[in-house]
Amino acid sequence: MAKLLLHLQMVAQLGNWQPVLGHSSMQMVGILFRLGPLWFGVGFLAPVLAALIVALGVTPPLGLSPLACGLIAGGTLGLIATIRRTWL
């Protein structure tokens, strides 16, 4: 019972937490959204490119797995789009 009360107190205090590393939660969300193209490149393009490599029967260079090759290509494209702030 004491653990439950302690847990409820901790949950009640969640609204009063201090910002992490001097950033507010909205600033952290802004940073995550600003890196959106990078997340898209790694989370969506990489598996699609890996599946395309497997479907076409292409052998990735340097003995890399299709997923590693997709992660490199998708991550690179996402990083370029993040830096340029556009996919075009």
RODRENKOL-881347 format. One line per field, with one value per atom (N, C-alpha, C): residue number from 1; atom name; x, y, z. Coordinates in nm, 3 decimals, padded with zeros to 5 digits. Atoms other than C-alpha are relative to their C-alpha. Layout:
BEGIN
num <- NUM, ...
atome <- CA, ...
c1 <- X, ...
c2 <- Y, ...
c3 <- Z, ...
REM end
This chain:
BEGIN
num <- 1, 1, 1, 2, 2, 2, 3, 3, 3, 4, 4, 4, 5, 5, 5, 6, 6, 6, 7, 7, 7, 8, 8, 8, 9, 9, 9, 10, 10, 10, 11, 11, 11, 12, 12, 12, 13, 13, 13, 14, 14, 14, 15, 15, 15, 16, 16, 16, 17, 17, 17, 18, 18, 18, 19, 19, 19, 20, 20, 20, 21, 21, 21, 22, 22, 22, 23, 23, 23, 24, 24, 24, 25, 25, 25, 26, 26, 26, 27, 27, 27, 28, 28, 28, 29, 29, 29, 30, 30, 30, 31, 31, 31, 32, 32, 32, 33, 33, 33, 34, 34, 34, 35, 35, 35, 36, 36, 36, 37, 37, 37, 38, 38, 38, 39, 39, 39, 40, 40, 40, 41, 41, 41, 42, 42, 42, 43, 43, 43, 44, 44, 44, 45, 45, 45, 46, 46, 46, 47, 47, 47, 48, 48, 48, 49, 49, 49, 50, 50, 50, 51, 51, 51, 52, 52, 52, 53, 53, 53, 54, 54, 54, 55, 55, 55, 56, 56, 56, 57, 57, 57, 58, 58, 58, 59, 59, 59, 60, 60, 60, 61, 61, 61, 62, 62, 62, 63, 63, 63, 64, 64, 64, 65, 65, 65, 66, 66, 66, 67, 67, 67, 68, 68, 68, 69, 69, 69, 70, 70, 70, 71, 71, 71, 72, 72, 72, 73, 73, 73, 74, 74, 74, 75, 75, 75, 76, 76, 76, 77, 77, 77, 78, 78, 78, 79, 79, 79, 80, 80, 80, 81, 81, 81, 82, 82, 82, 83, 83, 83, 84, 84, 84, 85, 85, 85, 86, 86, 86, 87, 87, 87, 88, 88, 88
atome <- N, CA, C, N, CA, C, N, CA, C, N, CA, C, N, CA, C, N, CA, C, N, CA, C, N, CA, C, N, CA, C, N, CA, C, N, CA, C, N, CA, C, N, CA, C, N, CA, C, N, CA, C, N, CA, C, N, CA, C, N, CA, C, N, CA, C, N, CA, C, N, CA, C, N, CA, C, N, CA, C, N, CA, C, N, CA, C, N, CA, C, N, CA, C, N, CA, C, N, CA, C, N, CA, C, N, CA, C, N, CA, C, N, CA, C, N, CA, C, N, CA, C, N, CA, C, N, CA, C, N, CA, C, N, CA, C, N, CA, C, N, CA, C, N, CA, C, N, CA, C, N, CA, C, N, CA, C, N, CA, C, N, CA, C, N, CA, C, N, CA, C, N, CA, C, N, CA, C, N, CA, C, N, CA, C, N, CA, C, N, CA, C, N, CA, C, N, CA, C, N, CA, C, N, CA, C, N, CA, C, N, CA, C, N, CA, C, N, CA, C, N, CA, C, N, CA, C, N, CA, C, N, CA, C, N, CA, C, N, CA, C, N, CA, C, N, CA, C, N, CA, C, N, CA, C, N, CA, C, N, CA, C, N, CA, C, N, CA, C, N, CA, C, N, CA, C, N, CA, C, N, CA, C, N, CA, C, N, CA, C, N, CA, C, N, CA, C, N, CA, C, N, CA, C, N, CA, C
c1 <- 00.082, 00.000, 00.087, -00.089, 00.287, 00.063, -00.057, 00.438, -00.101, 00.104, 00.107, -00.014, 00.009, 00.085, 00.121, -00.121, 00.445, -00.009, 00.018, 00.368, -00.100, 00.100, 00.057, 00.056, -00.063, 00.260, 00.094, -00.092, 00.521, -00.076, 00.080, 00.252, -00.059, 00.057, 00.094, 00.103, -00.106, 00.430, 00.058, -00.056, 00.496, -00.015, 00.020, 00.356, 00.101, -00.094, 00.621, 00.145, -00.138, 00.932, 00.081, -00.091, 01.232, 00.038, -00.041, 01.335, 00.132, -00.120, 01.597, 00.104, -00.111, 01.930, -00.036, 00.035, 01.773, -00.100, 00.098, 01.518, -00.139, 00.137, 01.144, -00.046, 00.049, 00.938, -00.039, 00.036, 00.812, 00.124, -00.123, 01.169, 00.051, -00.042, 01.249, -00.085, 00.089, 00.945, 00.036, -00.042, 01.055, 00.125, -00.123, 01.398, -00.031, 00.036, 01.243, -00.068, 00.069, 01.017, 00.096, -00.098, 01.307, 00.084, -00.076, 01.488, -00.090, 00.097, 01.179, 00.049, -00.049, 01.339, 00.104, -00.099, 01.623, -00.071, 00.075, 01.376, -00.072, 00.066, 01.185, 00.098, -00.101, 01.503, 00.042, -00.044, 01.606, -00.116, 00.113, 01.261, -00.084, 00.084, 01.089, 00.081, -00.076, 01.331, 00.096, -00.100, 01.591, -00.062, 00.059, 01.359, -00.054, 00.051, 01.202, 00.116, -00.117, 01.545, 00.058, -00.049, 01.652, -00.088, 00.092, 01.342, 00.017, -00.021, 01.405, 00.129, -00.126, 01.764, -00.020, 00.026, 01.643, -00.088, 00.092, 01.358, 00.068, -00.070, 01.589, 00.117, -00.111, 01.853, 00.136, -00.126, 02.124, 00.087, -00.093, 02.433, 00.057, -00.054, 02.522, 00.152, -00.146, 02.881, 00.063, -00.082, 03.152, -00.054, 00.053, 02.964, -00.101, 00.101, 02.703, -00.130, 00.133, 02.363, -00.091, 00.092, 02.070, -00.052, 00.049, 01.944, 00.107, -00.109, 02.284, 00.015, -00.009, 02.299, -00.118, 00.119, 01.942, 00.012, -00.018, 02.028, 00.099, -00.098, 02.331, -00.063, 00.061, 02.138, -00.114, 00.113, 01.821, 00.044, -00.052, 02.014, 00.069, -00.067, 02.224, -00.100, 00.103, 01.921, -00.077, 00.070, 01.743, 00.084, -00.089, 02.046, 00.013, -00.008, 02.077, -00.129, 00.127, 01.705, -00.014, 00.005, 01.740, 00.086, -00.091, 02.035, -00.056, 00.053, 01.876, -00.140, 00.139, 01.530, -00.099, 00.091, 01.374, 00.043, -00.034, 01.357, 00.038, -00.024, 01.385, 00.132
c2 <- -00.119, 00.000, 00.126, -00.116, 00.236, 00.027, -00.018, 00.175, 00.066, -00.058, 00.262, 00.150, -00.141, 00.590, 00.078, -00.064, 00.673, 00.020, -00.008, 00.599, 00.110, -00.103, 00.821, 00.139, -00.129, 01.105, 00.037, -00.026, 01.070, 00.040, -00.033, 01.075, 00.139, -00.133, 01.383, 00.110, -00.100, 01.563, 00.007, 00.000, 01.487, 00.135, -00.131, 01.824, 00.102, -00.095, 01.992, -00.036, 00.043, 01.827, 00.113, -00.103, 02.040, -00.032, 00.025, 02.085, -00.077, 00.080, 01.841, 00.083, -00.072, 02.008, 00.142, -00.138, 02.352, 00.021, -00.013, 02.280, -00.031, 00.033, 02.290, -00.117, 00.114, 02.000, 00.042, -00.045, 02.208, 00.020, -00.013, 02.286, -00.137, 00.135, 01.914, -00.055, 00.046, 01.837, 00.071, -00.076, 02.113, -00.058, 00.060, 01.955, -00.132, 00.128, 01.613, 00.021, -00.027, 01.761, 00.056, -00.056, 01.954, -00.111, 00.113, 01.621, -00.102, 00.089, 01.468, -00.067, 00.066, 01.409, -00.109, 00.102, 01.219, -00.125, 00.116, 00.997, -00.071, 00.060, 00.942, -00.081, 00.071, 00.843, -00.130, 00.121, 00.595, -00.096, 00.086, 00.467, -00.051, 00.043, 00.445, -00.034, 00.024, 00.480, -00.118, 00.108, 00.240, -00.138, 00.133, -00.064, -00.017, 00.009, 00.019, -00.026, 00.022, 00.043, -00.140, 00.137, -00.283, -00.103, 00.093, -00.460, 00.008, -00.016, -00.317, -00.070, 00.068, -00.445, -00.150, 00.144, -00.792, -00.041, 00.035, -00.790, 00.001, -00.007, -00.688, -00.096, 00.094, -00.940, 00.066, -00.074, -00.674, -00.036, 00.027, -00.756, 00.131, -00.126, -00.464, -00.001, -00.007, -00.341, -00.027, 00.019, -00.423, -00.107, 00.109, -00.729, 00.045, -00.050, -00.516, -00.077, 00.059, -00.658, 00.101, -00.094, -00.509, 00.107, -00.098, -00.341, 00.105, -00.096, -00.182, 00.096, -00.083, -00.055, 00.097, -00.087, 00.081, 00.106, -00.097, 00.249, 00.109, -00.099, 00.418, 00.094, -00.083, 00.538, 00.085, -00.074, 00.636, 00.104, -00.096, 00.802, 00.116, -00.107, 00.997, 00.093, -00.084, 01.116, 00.081, -00.072, 01.206, 00.112, -00.102, 01.395, 00.118, -00.107, 01.590, 00.082, -00.071, 01.676, 00.082, -00.075, 01.783, 00.125, -00.115, 02.011, 00.104, -00.093, 02.161, 00.048, -00.030, 02.169, -00.020, 00.035, 02.031, -00.132, 00.124, 01.701, 00.027, -00.031, 01.873, 00.069
c3 <- 00.000, 00.000, 00.000, -00.007, 00.080, -00.137, 00.133, -00.264, -00.093, 00.083, -00.427, 00.029, -00.036, -00.235, -00.051, 00.050, -00.326, -00.151, 00.145, -00.691, -00.035, 00.027, -00.683, 00.025, -00.026, -00.531, -00.115, 00.110, -00.804, -00.126, 00.117, -01.074, 00.014, -00.023, -00.917, -00.021, 00.012, -00.928, -00.142, 00.135, -01.295, -00.069, 00.061, -01.395, 00.049, -00.058, -01.180, -00.029, 00.024, -01.329, -00.060, 00.050, -01.414, -00.144, 00.139, -01.777, -00.006, 00.018, -01.901, -00.074, 00.062, -01.979, -00.039, 00.027, -01.968, -00.112, 00.108, -02.241, 00.055, -00.036, -02.196, -00.087, 00.077, -02.323, -00.141, 00.134, -02.615, -00.087, 00.076, -02.719, -00.044, 00.034, -02.709, -00.114, 00.108, -02.925, -00.130, 00.118, -03.165, -00.063, 00.051, -03.195, -00.070, 00.062, -03.266, -00.134, 00.126, -03.534, -00.104, 00.094, -03.689, -00.061, 00.051, -03.726, -00.070, 00.063, -03.891, -00.127, 00.122, -04.232, 00.030, -00.037, -04.064, 00.051, -00.051, -03.875, -00.114, 00.116, -04.201, -00.082, 00.078, -04.381, 00.065, -00.072, -04.113, 00.024, -00.039, -04.015, -00.114, 00.112, -04.353, -00.124, 00.123, -04.642, 00.012, -00.015, -04.500, -00.020, 00.025, -04.477, -00.142, 00.138, -04.814, -00.096, 00.086, -04.978, 00.020, -00.027, -04.808, -00.070, 00.067, -04.938, -00.151, 00.143, -05.283, -00.044, 00.031, -05.277, -00.006, -00.004, -05.181, -00.119, 00.108, -05.437, -00.137, 00.130, -05.721, -00.009, 00.001, -05.619, -00.013, 00.009, -05.601, 00.120, -00.109, -05.396, 00.049, -00.053, -05.166, -00.001, 00.005, -05.186, 00.136, -00.120, -04.930, 00.093, -00.082, -04.807, 00.104, -00.094, -04.627, -00.016, 00.010, -04.547, -00.070, 00.064, -04.738, 00.096, -00.096, -04.419, 00.031, -00.026, -04.347, -00.118, 00.119, -04.703, -00.005, -00.004, -04.671, 00.108, -00.108, -04.339, -00.040, 00.044, -04.490, -00.103, 00.105, -04.797, 00.055, -00.055, -04.610, 00.101, -00.097, -04.328, -00.067, 00.074, -04.575, -00.066, 00.063, -04.770, 00.104, -00.107, -04.445, 00.059, -00.054, -04.316, -00.097, 00.100, -04.642, 00.001, -00.004, -04.630, 00.128, -00.126, -04.266, -00.008, 00.010, -04.340, -00.097, 00.102, -04.652, 00.033, -00.041, -04.485, -00.114, 00.107, -04.802, -00.063, 00.068, -04.988, -00.145, 00.142, -05.326, -00.019
REM end
